[in-house]
Amino acid sequence: MHILTDAGRSGDWSVLAAVGELDVVGAPELRQAVLRMLHAGERRVALDLSGVDFIDSFGLGVLIGALKRARLADAEICLVITQRRVMRVIEICDLDRVFTIYSDLNAVGATS
């Protein structure tokens, strides 16, 4: 997994992009990147998972943990998911009910 911590902005959202597999190996890297952004004072973080082609229970745990930490910090987290197989896992776990999910990064900035 490769995390682009300075992936840029979309409107008033800071973008954190992940590429590769969000699994037992890659998930801790994403967790640390999210924590760094929240500790730096970012209040709107978009997790761009467009480059993620696989997600397992560890990855799901990191996403849920990120959401909880964001809420505790009075921040927001949204997901950008373009891969159907990743979206399917999110839907099966009913996480599409708790996350705001976009199919395009441009849509994130448009809702600012």
C-alpha positions in Angstrom: 0.0 0.0 0.0 1.1 3.5 -0.7 -0.4 6.5 1.0 -0.2 9.9 -0.5 -0.6 12.1 2.6 -0.3 15.4 0.6 -2.6 14.4 -2.2 -4.1 17.9 -2.2 -7.4 19.4 -1.6 -10.9 19.2 -3.0 -12.8 22.3 -2.0 -12.2 22.6 1.8 -11.5 18.9 2.2 -7.9 17.6 2.7 -7.4 14.5 0.6 -5.6 11.4 1.7 -5.2 9.0 -1.2 -4.4 5.3 -0.7 -3.2 3.0 -3.5 -2.9 -0.8 -3.3 -4.4 -3.2 -0.8 -6.0 -2.0 2.4 -5.2 -5.1 4.4 -3.2 -6.2 7.4 -0.1 -4.8 5.8 -1.4 -1.5 4.4 -4.1 -0.6 7.0 -1.7 0.6 9.8 -0.1 3.0 7.3 -3.5 4.5 6.5 -4.4 4.7 10.2 -1.2 6.6 11.0 -1.8 9.0 8.1 -5.3 9.8 9.3 -4.1 10.3 12.8 -1.4 12.8 11.6 -4.0 14.8 9.6 -6.4 15.0 12.6 -3.7 15.9 15.0 -2.6 18.6 12.5 -6.0 20.1 12.9 -7.6 19.0 9.6 -11.4 19.0 10.1 -12.5 17.6 6.8 -10.6 14.6 5.5 -11.5 12.8 2.3 -10.1 9.3 2.1 -9.6 8.7 -1.6 -9.7 4.9 -2.0 -9.9 5.1 -5.8 -6.5 3.3 -6.0 -7.5 0.6 -3.5 -8.3 -2.7 -5.3 -8.8 -4.9 -2.2 -10.0 -4.3 1.4 -10.2 -6.8 4.2 -11.4 -6.7 7.9 -8.2 -4.9 9.0 -8.9 -2.2 6.4 -12.5 -1.9 7.5 -11.4 -1.6 11.1 -9.1 1.3 10.1 -11.9 3.1 8.3 -14.3 2.7 11.3 -11.6 3.8 13.7 -10.9 6.8 11.6 -14.5 7.8 11.6 -14.7 7.4 15.4 -11.5 9.5 15.9 -12.8 12.1 13.5 -16.1 12.4 15.4 -14.2 12.8 18.7 -12.2 15.6 17.1 -15.3 17.3 15.8 -14.1 16.5 12.3 -15.6 14.8 9.2 -14.4 11.9 7.1 -15.8 10.9 3.8 -14.8 8.1 1.4 -14.2 8.2 -2.4 -14.6 4.8 -3.8 -14.5 4.0 -7.5 -13.8 0.2 -7.5 -17.0 -1.8 -7.5 -15.5 -4.7 -5.5 -14.4 -2.3 -2.7 -17.8 -0.6 -2.7 -19.4 -4.1 -2.5 -17.5 -4.9 0.7 -18.5 -1.6 2.2 -22.2 -2.3 1.3 -22.1 -5.8 2.7 -20.9 -4.5 6.0 -23.5 -1.7 6.0 -20.8 0.9 6.2 -22.5 2.8 3.4 -25.0 3.8 6.1 -22.4 5.5 8.3 -20.0 7.0 5.8 -20.6 9.7 3.3 -19.3 8.0 0.1 -18.6 9.6 -3.3 -17.8 7.9 -6.6 -15.7 10.8 -7.7 -13.2 13.1 -5.9 -14.6 16.2 -7.7 -17.9 15.6 -6.1 -16.4 16.0 -2.6 -15.2 19.5 -3.3 -18.5 20.4 -4.9 -20.3 19.7 -1.6 -18.2 22.0 0.5 
